[in-house]
Amino acid sequence: MIKIIEGIVQIGEIVKEKDPIKNNIVELSCEKGNKPLNVLKFNFLLEEDRLEIDVNEEMNEDTASKYLYVGRIVGNNPQWYASSISSDYILTETIYNLTKMDFGEELNKKLKEVFERFYISIEELEPKYRYVLDLSKTDFKGQSIKDLFKKVKEDKDNVGLPPKDLGKKFRKAISKYFEEYLKNGKNLKTEEIGLYTIFIDGKSLSSHKEYINAAIESKKPNVKKSKSKKGVCSICGSPNAITFDSSKARFKFFTTNQVIFASSFSINNYYKNMQMCSECFSKYQAGENYISNKLSTKLAAFNVLIIPQFVYGKPVSKSDLDLATDKIIDSFNTVKSYKGIEKLREEMGISLDLTNEKSYFLLNFVFYEPVQQATKILRLIKDVDPSIFERVRDASENAKKYVQEALGEKYRSFITLSTAYYINPVRVKKGKAVEYRDVLETYDAILTGKQLNKRHIIDNLIDGIRVIKFEKDTYNIDPKKKDIEFYLLEASMYIRFLEYMGCLKEEEGLDVSLLKLDENTKKFIKNMNYNEQETAMFLLGYLIGQIGNAQYKKMQKDTQEKGEGTPNKPILNKLNFNGLDKQKIVRLTKDVFNKLNQEKILHYNEVIFYEMKRLLDSNIINWKLNKDESLFYVLSGYSYTTVTAILKEKKEVISNVSE
């Protein structure tokens, strides 16, 4: 963990500004959907006893600095910053908390006057929720604040709630109340606002020198001398170390609430886990802020920080670091999405290899989840070689090539880093992934070259098939948008991608020259590196696909004549989606033979059936595939046949589970 922190301090040393407040400015998005966002100013006009809501200013890249946006105060501490990305605090607690601080006589007086004249007290609530902005001081003529509280309190779902919980309910009601005001009074939605800030008599509160100094002080660590006689900085070795103040850190890479991680298992020894001198801590904060602004991105459902650690030849200036940072993020964004891979394919000759002779660095990937109290680290993947992006691109290109050689150029699909999330079923609750360990384990393996268990990968893919087949709606895979056929083809590409990345062991495949099959099918089996048992199941699935195609054409004609909906394929009812053991495989083989006869297509597929039966009979006694693996390869054959038929009728098919 110390390497991660050293990397952050390295960056902080480069980007640290002389003006300390600049080291804490959090960058903001200025647009949403190519439309500029607005700044909303709560302008308290004391002489007029009026609140002006000004939404006329559009945001730009200087807005965060102009209004001193430094994020929020972490944990349950009082929120008093004048600028926020949410209106909630200014509508309730911010001004009250500001009156409890000292900004000098003049500003103190103004803040007190604002509080007393523009805020209404709901005595039944605790201070955090008690004081609410009186919107009647604007031109809004809606329901009064006290009437709104009465309505919330008398709601049958809120009867008997303790003051804290009732306060939370009331704050939500206030937010909706304010949204209504913006919609009716300003013709504006909250989604169109990027920053809320406080003004008093036309002057930004964040421009007052006293406020700026207070904001700077709030970011400094609480000075707590080490209990050891010699407090040594864990970064530079200085003897003037203080305990690492995690409350002032945005990202916490170690725990301070589990005694098993404390030195000598003593709760009093957490200070020994990490100590920094004030200079290194200042660099850490500057680096942390830079990383949050410049090296924070998304991968599927996950927030990701990419933290470089320079082994030698570190950048000597912020501009050099910015160039390196831009290339890291651009390279990562390229290989995480279909659009990125496709764009790179069009721009031939562009390399994603970040290594060079002048410098060498490793990348650390931090998967995290923002929570109210802190930042929850979901997974830390350390010491990743920067050439990883080029390897991912190569693996994606090869996996695509393996399939296109058999299906032709019409089939266009890529495996990307996002595929690992969208192809594996992940339970989702309230729009958030809640069971993601397997996916993060896969990302760890892809980025570091660790080995994965192929059987476990296939089990997960079959679970994904079940999500689609049985239309389960609590997963990241949407059954309404996914077809089993295309999902399976992409799953086959995904496995080859993992093999190419070195995450799965490549075993010796079957000698396809001995198979009496058409060249494209032989090529697919060879490219997928199937062994005899896998090939037997693939061919069984291939025959099921042929039966399905025949049934589809026949029923399509009938449904068109009767004016009915989309035809189905009864043969799929013969498949047990809970898995295929040896007995079920034997029974399914007999059913397939009978259906080939029934659909009068046996003579077209007799040789393929013979090859499948030959491979099956020679292996059935020593069958090694489990029931999910057998089902997977059967479905792979079915999907291959079905998609081949679809491609004959279409110009091209672009299918990506991650899009």
C-alpha positions in Angstrom: 0.0 0.0 0.0 2.9 2.3 0.7 3.8 2.3 -3.1 0.3 3.7 -3.9 0.7 6.5 -1.4 4.3 7.2 -2.6 2.9 7.5 -6.2 0.3 10.0 -5.0 3.0 12.0 -3.2 5.2 11.9 -6.4 2.4 13.5 -8.4 1.7 16.0 -5.6 5.3 17.1 -5.6 5.0 17.9 -9.3 1.6 19.7 -9.3 1.7 21.4 -5.9 0.9 25.1 -6.2 2.3 27.9 -4.0 -1.2 29.0 -3.3 -2.5 26.2 -1.1 -6.2 26.6 -2.0 -5.4 25.7 -5.6 -4.2 22.3 -4.5 -7.7 21.5 -3.3 -9.9 22.8 -6.2 -12.1 20.0 -7.5 -12.7 20.2 -11.3 -16.3 20.2 -12.4 -18.1 19.2 -15.6 -19.2 22.3 -17.5 -21.5 20.5 -19.9 -24.1 17.8 -19.9 -25.2 16.4 -23.3 -23.3 19.2 -25.1 -25.3 21.8 -23.3 -23.6 24.2 -20.9 -24.5 23.8 -17.2 -25.4 26.8 -15.1 -24.2 28.3 -11.8 -27.0 28.9 -9.3 -26.3 31.8 -6.9 -28.2 32.2 -3.7 -27.8 36.0 -3.4 -28.9 37.2 0.0 -29.8 40.9 -0.4 -29.8 42.3 3.2 -30.9 45.8 2.5 -33.8 44.7 0.5 -34.6 41.7 2.8 -34.8 39.6 -0.4 -33.3 36.4 -1.7 -32.3 36.5 -5.4 -31.9 33.2 -7.2 -29.6 33.9 -10.1 -29.1 31.2 -12.8 -27.8 33.3 -15.6 -24.1 32.4 -15.4 -22.9 29.4 -17.6 -20.1 27.3 -16.3 -16.7 27.1 -17.8 -13.3 25.5 -16.9 -12.6 28.3 -14.4 -15.9 28.0 -12.5 -14.5 25.7 -9.8 -11.6 28.0 -9.0 -13.7 31.1 -9.3 -16.2 29.9 -6.6 -13.6 27.8 -4.6 -15.3 24.4 -5.1 -13.2 22.1 -2.9 -15.7 19.2 -2.6 -17.6 18.4 0.5 -16.5 17.9 4.1 -16.1 14.2 4.7 -18.0 12.2 7.2 -20.7 13.5 9.5 -18.9 16.8 10.1 -20.9 20.0 9.7 -21.1 21.1 6.1 -20.1 24.8 5.7 -18.5 25.2 2.3 -20.1 28.0 0.3 -20.1 26.1 -3.0 -21.6 22.7 -3.5 -22.8 20.5 -6.3 -26.1 19.9 -4.4 -28.5 22.5 -3.1 -29.4 20.4 0.0 -26.8 21.9 2.3 -27.4 25.5 1.4 -31.1 24.9 1.8 -30.6 23.7 5.3 -27.4 23.6 7.4 -24.7 25.6 5.6 -25.5 29.1 6.9 -26.2 27.8 10.4 -22.8 26.1 10.5 -21.1 29.2 9.1 -22.5 31.3 12.0 -20.7 28.9 14.4 -17.3 29.9 12.9 -15.2 33.0 13.2 -14.6 35.0 10.0 -14.0 38.3 11.6 -16.5 40.8 12.9 -17.8 42.2 9.6 -18.4 38.8 7.9 -19.7 37.2 11.1 -22.3 40.0 11.4 -23.5 39.5 7.8 -23.7 35.7 8.2 -25.7 36.0 11.4 -28.1 38.5 9.7 -28.6 36.1 6.8 -29.3 33.3 9.2 -31.8 35.2 11.3 -33.7 36.8 8.5 -33.7 34.1 5.8 -34.0 30.8 7.7 -37.0 29.3 9.4 -36.5 27.1 12.5 -38.3 23.8 12.9 -37.8 23.2 16.6 -38.8 19.6 16.6 -35.8 18.7 14.5 -32.1 18.4 15.4 -29.8 21.3 14.3 -28.6 19.5 11.1 -32.1 19.6 9.7 -33.8 22.3 11.8 -33.0 25.4 9.8 -34.5 25.8 6.4 -34.2 28.5 3.8 -37.4 30.6 3.5 -38.2 30.6 -0.2 -41.0 33.1 0.4 -38.1 35.7 0.4 -37.9 35.1 -3.3 -40.7 35.6 -5.9 -41.9 32.0 -5.3 -45.5 31.9 -3.9 -45.7 28.3 -3.0 -46.5 26.3 0.1 -44.9 27.7 3.3 -42.0 25.8 4.9 -43.9 25.2 8.1 -46.9 23.8 6.1 -44.6 21.6 4.2 -43.1 20.2 7.4 -46.6 19.6 8.8 -47.4 17.6 5.7 -44.3 15.5 6.0 -44.8 15.0 9.7 -48.4 13.9 9.3 -47.6 11.5 6.5 -48.6 8.0 7.8 -45.3 6.6 6.8 -43.5 9.1 9.0 -45.5 8.9 12.2 -43.4 8.1 15.2 -40.1 8.6 13.4 -37.2 10.0 15.6 -36.1 13.6 14.9 -33.1 12.5 12.9 -35.0 10.2 10.5 -37.8 12.8 10.2 -35.2 15.4 9.4 -33.9 13.3 6.5 -37.4 12.9 5.2 -38.0 16.6 5.5 -34.7 17.4 3.7 -35.9 15.3 0.7 -39.2 17.1 0.7 -37.3 20.5 0.7 -35.2 19.3 -2.3 -38.4 18.5 -4.3 -39.9 21.7 -3.1 -36.9 23.6 -4.5 -37.0 21.7 -7.7 -40.6 22.7 -8.2 -39.6 26.4 -7.6 -36.8 26.1 -10.3 -39.1 24.4 -12.8 -42.0 26.9 -12.3 -40.1 30.1 -11.4 -36.9 29.7 -13.5 -37.9 27.2 -16.2 -34.9 25.2 -15.2 -34.3 21.6 -14.1 -31.8 20.7 -11.4 -30.0 18.5 -14.0 -29.0 21.8 -15.8 -27.2 23.2 -12.7 -23.6 22.2 -12.1 -22.8 24.3 -9.0 -24.6 26.1 -6.2 -22.9 28.9 -4.4 -23.7 31.6 -1.8 -23.6 35.4 -2.4 -24.2 38.2 0.2 -25.2 41.6 -1.2 -23.9 40.6 -4.7 -20.5 39.4 -3.5 -19.4 35.7 -3.5 -18.9 34.4 0.0 -16.0 32.3 -1.4 -14.2 35.4 -2.5 -13.8 36.7 1.1 -10.2 36.4 2.4 -11.4 35.1 5.8 -13.4 32.4 4.1 -10.5 31.3 1.9 -8.2 31.0 4.9 -10.8 28.9 6.7 -11.1 26.6 3.7 -7.3 26.2 3.6 -7.2 25.4 7.3 -10.0 22.8 6.9 -7.8 20.8 4.6 -4.8 20.7 6.9 -4.3 17.6 9.0 -5.1 17.7 12.7 -1.7 18.0 14.2 -1.3 15.1 16.5 2.3 14.2 17.4 3.3 10.6 17.2 3.1 8.8 20.6 6.4 7.3 19.7 9.5 9.2 20.8 10.7 9.2 17.2 7.9 9.9 14.7 9.4 9.2 11.3 7.7 10.1 8.1 6.8 7.0 6.1 7.6 8.8 2.8 10.7 10.9 3.2 12.1 9.7 6.6 11.8 13.1 8.3 11.7 12.9 12.1 9.0 15.5 12.2 6.1 13.1 11.4 2.5 13.5 12.5 -0.1 10.8 12.4 -1.7 10.4 9.0 -5.1 12.3 9.3 -7.4 10.0 7.2 -10.3 12.4 7.9 -8.6 14.9 5.6 -7.8 12.3 2.9 -10.2 11.7 0.0 -9.1 8.1 -0.5 -8.3 5.8 2.4 -6.1 2.9 1.5 -5.9 1.3 4.9 -8.3 0.8 7.8 -8.3 2.5 11.2 -11.3 0.7 12.7 -10.2 -2.9 12.9 -7.8 -3.8 15.7 -6.3 -6.7 13.8 -4.6 -4.2 11.5 -3.2 -2.1 14.3 0.4 -2.4 15.4 0.6 -5.0 18.2 -3.2 -5.4 17.9 -3.7 -2.3 20.0 -6.2 0.4 19.0 -3.8 2.9 20.4 -1.2 2.0 17.8 -3.0 3.0 14.6 -0.7 6.0 14.4 2.2 3.7 13.6 0.5 2.4 10.4 1.1 5.5 8.5 2.9 8.7 9.5 3.7 11.8 7.4 5.5 15.1 7.9 3.3 18.1 7.1 5.2 18.7 3.8 4.5 15.2 2.5 0.9 15.3 3.6 0.5 18.6 1.7 2.0 16.9 -1.4 -0.3 13.9 -0.8 -3.4 16.1 -0.8 -2.3 17.9 -4.0 -1.6 14.6 -5.7 -4.9 13.1 -4.5 -6.7 16.1 -5.9 -4.9 15.9 -9.2 -5.7 12.2 -9.5 -9.3 12.8 -8.7 -9.5 15.5 -11.3 -7.3 14.0 -14.1 -7.0 10.3 -13.6 -10.5 9.3 -12.5 -12.6 7.4 -15.0 -15.3 4.7 -15.3 -15.1 1.1 -16.3 -18.6 -0.3 -16.9 -20.3 0.1 -13.5 -17.1 0.9 -11.6 -15.4 4.2 -10.7 -11.6 3.8 -11.3 -8.5 5.8 -10.4 -5.4 5.1 -12.4 -2.4 6.1 -10.3 1.0 6.1 -12.0 4.1 5.4 -10.0 7.3 6.6 -11.6 10.2 4.1 -11.1 12.6 6.4 -12.9 12.5 9.5 -15.2 9.5 11.1 -13.5 8.0 14.2 -15.2 9.8 17.4 -14.2 6.8 19.7 -14.8 3.0 19.7 -14.6 2.8 20.1 -18.4 4.9 16.9 -18.8 2.7 15.1 -16.3 -0.5 16.3 -18.0 0.8 14.8 -21.3 1.5 11.5 -19.6 -1.9 11.6 -17.8 -3.8 12.4 -21.0 -2.2 9.4 -22.8 -2.9 7.1 -19.9 -6.6 8.0 -19.8 -7.0 8.1 -23.6 -5.4 4.6 -23.9 -7.6 3.2 -21.1 -10.7 4.7 -22.6 -9.8 3.3 -26.0 -9.7 -0.4 -24.9 -12.7 -0.2 -22.5 -15.4 0.3 -25.2 -16.4 -0.9 -28.6 -16.4 2.6 -30.0 -12.8 3.1 -28.8 -11.6 -0.1 -30.3 -13.4 0.6 -33.6 -11.9 4.2 -33.7 -8.4 2.8 -33.1 -9.0 0.3 -35.9 -9.8 3.1 -38.3 -6.7 5.1 -37.2 -4.1 2.5 -38.2 -0.6 2.9 -36.8 -1.5 4.4 -33.4 0.2 2.6 -30.6 -1.1 2.2 -27.1 2.2 1.2 -25.6 3.1 3.9 -23.1 6.7 2.7 -22.4 9.7 4.8 -23.6 13.4 5.0 -22.9 13.3 8.3 -20.9 11.0 7.1 -18.2 9.4 4.1 -16.7 6.3 3.9 -14.6 3.8 1.3 -13.3 0.1 1.8 -13.1 -2.1 1.2 -10.0 -5.8 0.7 -10.6 -8.1 1.6 -7.7 -11.7 0.5 -8.1 -13.8 2.4 -5.6 -17.3 3.4 -4.6 -18.1 6.9 -3.3 -20.0 6.7 0.0 -21.2 9.4 2.3 -18.7 8.8 5.0 -15.7 8.0 2.9 -14.5 6.3 -0.3 -14.8 2.5 -0.2 -12.0 0.7 -2.0 -13.5 -2.3 -3.8 -10.2 -3.5 -5.4 -6.7 -2.4 -5.7 -4.7 -3.8 -8.6 -1.0 -2.9 -8.3 2.1 -2.7 -10.4 0.5 -3.0 -13.9 2.9 -2.6 -16.8 1.8 0.4 -19.0 2.1 -1.9 -22.1 -1.2 -3.5 -20.9 -3.3 -1.3 -23.2 -1.5 -2.5 -26.3 -1.8 -6.1 -25.1 -5.6 -5.7 -24.6 -5.9 -4.2 -28.0 -4.0 -7.1 -29.6 -6.0 -9.7 -27.7 -9.3 -8.0 -28.8 -8.1 -8.0 -32.4 -7.1 -11.6 -32.3 -10.3 -12.8 -30.7 -12.3 -10.9 -33.3 -10.2 -12.4 -36.1 -10.8 -15.9 -34.8 -14.5 -15.5 -35.3 -14.5 -13.4 -38.5 -12.3 -16.0 -40.3 -15.2 -18.4 -40.0 -18.2 -16.1 -40.1 -16.9 -13.5 -42.5 -16.5 -9.7 -42.4 -20.2 -9.2 -41.9 -19.9 -10.1 -38.2 -18.3 -7.2 -36.4 -17.8 -7.4 -32.7 -15.0 -6.7 -30.3 -14.1 -7.8 -26.8 -13.2 -4.8 -24.6 -12.4 -4.3 -21.0 -16.1 -3.5 -20.4 -17.1 -7.0 -21.7 -15.9 -8.6 -18.5 -18.7 -6.8 -16.6 -21.5 -7.0 -19.2 -21.0 -10.6 -20.1 -20.9 -11.9 -16.5 -24.2 -11.8 -14.6 -23.9 -9.3 -11.7 -26.8 -8.8 -9.4 -28.0 -5.2 -9.4 -29.9 -3.5 -6.6 -31.3 0.0 -7.0 -29.2 0.5 -10.1 -25.9 -0.4 -8.3 -23.9 -3.6 -8.8 -23.9 -5.5 -5.5 -22.2 -8.9 -6.4 -19.1 -8.0 -8.3 -16.2 -10.0 -6.8 -15.9 -12.3 -9.9 -15.7 -9.4 -12.2 -13.1 -7.5 -10.2 -11.1 -10.8 -10.0 -11.3 -11.0 -13.8 -10.0 -7.4 -14.2 -7.2 -8.2 -11.8 -6.2 -11.2 -13.9 -6.5 -9.3 -17.2 -4.3 -6.4 -16.0 -1.7 -8.5 -14.2 -1.7 -11.8 -16.1 -3.0 -13.9 -13.2 -4.6 -17.3 -14.0 -8.3 -17.8 -13.9 -10.3 -21.0 -13.7 -11.9 -21.8 -17.1 -14.6 -24.0 -15.6 -15.6 -21.1 -13.3 -15.7 -18.7 -16.2 -18.0 -21.0 -18.2 -20.2 -21.6 -15.2 -20.7 -17.8 -15.0 -21.4 -17.5 -18.7 -24.1 -20.2 -18.4 -25.6 -18.2 -15.6 -25.7 -15.3 -18.0 -27.6 -17.5 -20.5 -30.1 -18.4 -17.8 -30.6 -14.7 -17.1 -31.6 -14.2 -20.7 -33.6 -17.5 -21.1 -35.6 -17.1 -17.9 -35.9 -13.3 -18.2 -34.4 -12.5 -14.8 -34.6 -8.7 -14.3 -32.3 -8.2 -11.3 -29.0 -8.5 -13.2 -26.8 -6.3 -15.3 -27.7 -8.3 -18.4 -31.0 -7.1 -19.9 -32.9 -10.1 -21.3 -35.0 -7.8 -23.5 -31.9 -6.5 -25.3 -29.8 -9.7 -25.5 -30.2 -12.7 -27.8 -28.7 -16.1 -26.7 -27.1 -16.6 -30.1 -25.1 -13.4 -30.1 -24.3 -13.6 -26.4 -22.8 -17.1 -26.9 -20.7 -16.0 -29.9 -19.3 -13.2 -27.8 -18.8 -15.5 -24.9 -16.6 -17.7 -27.2 -14.6 -14.6 -28.2 -14.3 -13.6 -24.6 -12.7 -17.0 -23.7 -10.2 -16.7 -26.5 -9.5 -13.1 -25.4 -8.7 -14.4 -21.9 -6.5 -17.1 -23.3 -4.6 -14.6 -25.4 -4.1 -12.4 -22.4 -2.6 -15.4 -20.6 -5.4 -15.6 -18.0 -6.5 -19.1 -19.2 -4.2 -21.9 -20.1 -4.4 -22.8 -23.8 -4.7 -26.6 -24.3 -4.0 -28.6 -27.4 -7.0 -28.5 -29.7 -8.4 -31.2 -32.1 -6.7 -31.8 -35.4 -9.6 -30.5 -37.6 -8.0 -31.8 -40.8 -9.5 -35.2 -39.9 -13.1 -33.8 -39.7 -15.4 -34.1 -42.6 -16.9 -30.7 -42.3 -17.1 -27.5 -44.4 -14.0 -25.3 -44.2 -15.6 -22.5 -42.2 -16.8 -24.8 -39.5 -13.5 -26.5 -39.3 -11.8 -23.1 -39.1 -14.1 -22.0 -36.2 -13.4 -25.2 -34.3 -9.7 -24.8 -34.8 -9.7 -21.1 -33.9 -11.7 -21.8 -30.7 -9.1 -24.5 -29.9 -11.8 -27.1 -29.1 -10.7 -30.6 -27.9 -12.6 -33.7 -28.9 -15.3 -33.5 -26.2 -15.9 -29.8 -26.8 -16.1 -30.4 -30.5 -18.6 -33.2 -30.0 -20.8 -30.9 -28.0 -20.3 -28.0 -30.5 -21.4 -30.3 -33.4 -24.4 -31.5 -31.4 -25.4 -27.8 -31.0 -24.6 -27.2 -34.7 -27.3 -29.8 -35.6 -29.7 -28.3 -33.1 -29.2 -25.0 -34.9 -29.9 -26.6 -38.3 -33.1 -28.1 -36.9 -34.0 -24.7 -35.4 -33.4 -22.9 -38.7 -35.7 -25.4 -40.5 -38.4 -25.1 -37.9 -38.1 -21.3 -38.0 -38.5 -21.1 -41.8 -41.5 -23.5 -41.7 -43.2 -21.6 -38.9 -42.3 -18.2 -40.4 -44.3 -19.1 -43.4 -47.2 -20.3 -41.3 -47.2 -17.2 -39.1 -47.1 -14.9 -42.1 -50.1 -16.6 -43.7 -52.0 -16.4 -40.4 -50.8 -12.8 -39.6 -49.3 -14.0 -36.2 -46.2 -12.9 -34.3 -42.6 -14.1 -34.4 -42.1 -17.8 -34.8 -40.1 -19.9 -32.3 -37.9 -23.0 -32.4 -39.5 -26.0 -30.6 -36.1 -27.8 -30.7 -34.8 -25.5 -28.0 -37.4 -27.1 -25.6 -35.3 -30.2 -25.8 -32.4 -28.4 -24.1 -32.1 -28.5 -20.4 -30.7 -25.1 -19.4 -29.9 -26.4 -15.9 -27.0 -28.3 -17.6 -26.3 -31.5 -19.5 -24.8 -34.6 -17.8 -23.9 -37.8 -19.7 -27.4 -39.3 -19.6 -29.0 -36.1 -20.9 -26.4 -35.8 -23.6 -27.2 -39.4 -24.8 -30.9 -38.7 -24.7 -30.5 -35.3 -26.5 -28.4 -37.0 -29.2 -31.3 -39.4 -29.9 -33.8 -36.5 -30.0 -31.6 -34.6 -32.4 -31.4 -37.6 -34.8 -35.2 -38.0 -34.7 -35.8 -34.3 -35.3 -33.4 -34.3 -38.3 -35.5 -37.1 -39.8 -38.7 -35.4 -38.9 -37.7 -32.0 -40.5 -36.4 -34.0 -43.5 -32.9 -32.5 -43.3 -30.9 -35.6 -42.1 -29.5 -36.2 -45.6 -28.0 -32.7 -45.5 -26.4 -33.2 -42.1 -25.7 -37.0 -42.0 -21.9 -36.6 -42.2 -21.9 -34.0 -39.4 -24.1 -36.2 -37.2 -21.7 -39.1 -37.9 -18.7 -37.0 -36.9 -20.4 -35.8 -33.7 -21.4 -39.4 -32.8 -17.9 -40.7 -33.5 -16.4 -38.1 -31.2 -19.1 -38.6 -28.5 -18.9 -42.4 -28.5 -15.1 -42.4 -28.2 -15.2 -40.0 -25.2 -18.4 -40.7 -23.3 -16.9 -43.3 -20.9 -14.2 -40.8 -19.8 -16.3 -37.7 -20.0 -14.6 -34.7 -18.4 -16.9 -31.8 -19.1 -19.2 -30.9 -16.3 -22.9 -30.2 -17.0 -22.5 -26.5 -17.5 -19.5 -26.9 -19.8 -21.4 -29.4 -22.0 -24.3 -27.0 -22.2 -22.0 -24.2 -23.1 -20.4 -25.9 -26.1 -23.8 -27.2 -27.3 -25.1 -23.7 -27.2 -22.0 -22.4 -28.9 -22.6 -24.7 -31.8 -26.3 -23.7 -31.9 -25.3 -20.0 -31.9 -22.7 -20.5 -34.7 -25.3 -22.1 -37.0 -28.0 -19.6 -36.2 -25.8 -16.5 -36.7 -24.4 -17.9 -39.9 -27.9 -18.1 -41.2 -28.7 -14.6 -40.0 -25.6 -13.2 -41.7 -26.6 -14.6 -45.1 -29.6 -12.3 -45.0 -28.0 -9.1 -43.6 -25.3 -6.7 -44.7 -23.5 -6.8 -41.4 -24.2 -7.5 -37.7 -22.7 -5.5 -34.9 -23.3 -7.2 -31.6 -21.6 -6.2 -28.3 -22.9 -7.2 -24.9 -21.1 -4.2 -23.5 -22.8 -1.6 -25.6 
